Protein backbone atom coordinates (compact mmCIF):
# COMPACT_ATOMS: atom_id res chain seq x y z
CA UNK A 1 0.00 0.00 0.00
CA UNK A 2 1.24 3.48 -0.86
CA UNK A 3 0.94 6.03 1.95
CA UNK A 4 1.49 9.79 1.96
CA UNK A 5 3.83 10.87 4.76
CA UNK A 6 2.26 14.10 6.01
CA UNK A 7 5.55 15.23 7.57
CA UNK A 8 7.70 14.87 4.45
CA UNK A 9 5.02 15.07 1.77
CA UNK A 10 6.50 11.94 0.13
CA UNK A 11 4.69 8.72 -0.71
CA UNK A 12 6.04 5.56 0.89
CA UNK A 13 5.27 1.88 0.36
CA UNK A 14 3.93 0.28 3.57
CA UNK A 15 3.01 -3.33 4.34
CA UNK A 16 -0.34 -2.87 6.07
CA UNK A 17 -0.03 -6.17 7.96
CA UNK A 18 2.99 -4.80 9.87
CA UNK A 19 1.18 -1.68 11.08
CA UNK A 20 -0.47 -1.23 14.46
CA UNK A 21 -4.18 -1.93 14.73
CA UNK A 22 -4.77 1.80 15.16
CA UNK A 23 -3.02 2.61 11.88
CA UNK A 24 -4.73 -0.27 10.05
CA UNK A 25 -8.12 0.92 11.28
CA UNK A 26 -7.30 4.50 10.24
CA UNK A 27 -6.38 3.40 6.72
CA UNK A 28 -9.49 1.24 6.47
CA UNK A 29 -11.74 4.10 7.59
CA UNK A 30 -10.10 6.42 5.06
CA UNK A 31 -10.65 3.84 2.30
CA UNK A 32 -14.26 3.35 3.45
CA UNK A 33 -14.92 7.11 3.28
CA UNK A 34 -13.55 7.27 -0.25
CA UNK A 35 -15.65 4.27 -1.27
CA UNK A 36 -18.78 5.70 0.38
CA UNK A 37 -18.34 8.88 -1.68
CA UNK A 38 -17.98 6.86 -4.88
CA UNK A 39 -21.07 4.80 -3.96
CA UNK A 40 -23.18 7.95 -3.60
CA UNK A 41 -21.98 9.29 -6.97
CA UNK A 42 -22.84 6.00 -8.71
CA UNK A 43 -26.24 5.80 -6.98
CA UNK A 44 -27.04 9.34 -8.13
CA UNK A 45 -26.07 8.46 -11.70
CA UNK A 46 -28.33 5.38 -11.61
CA UNK A 47 -31.19 7.42 -10.08
CA UNK A 48 -30.80 9.94 -12.91
CA UNK A 49 -31.60 7.11 -15.37
CA UNK A 50 -35.12 7.09 -13.91
CA UNK A 51 -37.41 4.75 -12.02
CA UNK A 52 -37.37 1.05 -12.76
CA UNK A 53 -34.87 -1.77 -13.03
CA UNK A 54 -31.36 -1.26 -14.37
CA UNK A 55 -29.16 -4.27 -15.11
CA UNK A 56 -25.42 -4.62 -15.21
CA UNK A 57 -23.46 -7.76 -16.03
CA UNK A 58 -23.32 -8.98 -12.42
CA UNK A 59 -25.77 -6.81 -10.46
CA UNK A 60 -29.13 -5.18 -10.91
CA UNK A 61 -30.41 -1.93 -9.44
CA UNK A 62 -33.96 -0.90 -8.73
CA UNK A 63 -34.86 2.79 -8.56
CA UNK A 64 -38.13 3.69 -6.89
CA UNK A 65 -39.84 6.91 -5.95
CA UNK A 66 -41.81 7.09 -2.71
CA UNK A 67 -43.50 9.85 -0.76
CA UNK A 68 -42.23 10.33 2.79
CA UNK A 69 -43.94 12.52 5.36
CA UNK A 70 -41.82 14.88 7.43
CA UNK A 71 -43.20 16.49 10.57
CA UNK A 72 -41.70 19.79 11.69
CA UNK A 73 -41.86 18.92 15.39
CA UNK A 74 -40.30 22.22 16.42
CA UNK A 75 -43.27 24.06 14.94
CA UNK A 76 -45.67 21.52 16.45
CA UNK A 77 -44.17 21.94 19.93
CA UNK A 78 -44.24 25.72 19.68
CA UNK A 79 -47.89 25.67 18.73
CA UNK A 80 -48.78 23.08 21.38
CA UNK A 81 -46.90 25.03 24.03
CA UNK A 82 -49.01 28.08 23.27
CA UNK A 83 -52.15 25.98 23.78
CA UNK A 84 -51.26 24.29 27.07
CA UNK A 85 -53.56 26.62 29.01
CA UNK A 86 -56.51 25.45 26.92
CA UNK A 87 -55.74 21.71 27.14
CA UNK A 88 -58.42 20.85 29.66
CA UNK A 89 -61.08 22.90 27.90
CA UNK A 90 -60.27 21.28 24.56
CA UNK A 91 -60.35 17.79 26.04
CA UNK A 92 -63.71 18.52 27.63
CA UNK A 93 -65.01 19.64 24.24
CA UNK A 94 -63.70 16.46 22.56
CA UNK A 95 -61.37 18.31 20.22
CA UNK A 96 -58.18 16.48 19.17
CA UNK A 97 -56.20 19.61 18.42
CA UNK A 98 -52.85 17.84 18.77
CA UNK A 99 -53.58 15.63 15.74
CA UNK A 100 -54.79 18.66 13.78
CA UNK A 101 -51.60 20.57 14.59
CA UNK A 102 -49.35 17.61 13.70
CA UNK A 103 -51.21 17.16 10.40
CA UNK A 104 -50.83 20.88 9.72
CA UNK A 105 -47.04 20.67 10.08
CA UNK A 106 -46.60 17.40 8.20
CA UNK A 107 -45.25 17.70 4.68
CA UNK A 108 -44.67 14.91 2.18
CA UNK A 109 -41.52 14.85 0.11
CA UNK A 110 -40.38 12.56 -2.68
CA UNK A 111 -37.61 10.13 -1.87
CA UNK A 112 -35.75 8.43 -4.72
CA UNK A 113 -34.08 5.18 -3.63
CA UNK A 114 -31.60 2.93 -5.42
CA UNK A 115 -31.19 -0.67 -4.26
CA UNK A 116 -28.57 -3.01 -5.74
CA UNK A 117 -28.64 -6.81 -5.62
CA UNK A 118 -26.73 -9.56 -7.36
CA UNK A 119 -28.22 -11.16 -10.48
PyMOL commands that set and color helices and strands:
alter all, ss='L'
color gray80, all
select helices_A, chain A and resi 16-18+21-47+73-82+84-93+97-104
alter helices_A, ss='H'
color red, helices_A
select strands_A, chain A and resi 2-4+11-13+52-55+59-71+106-118
alter strands_A, ss='S'
color yellow, strands_A
deselect
rebuild
show_as cartoon
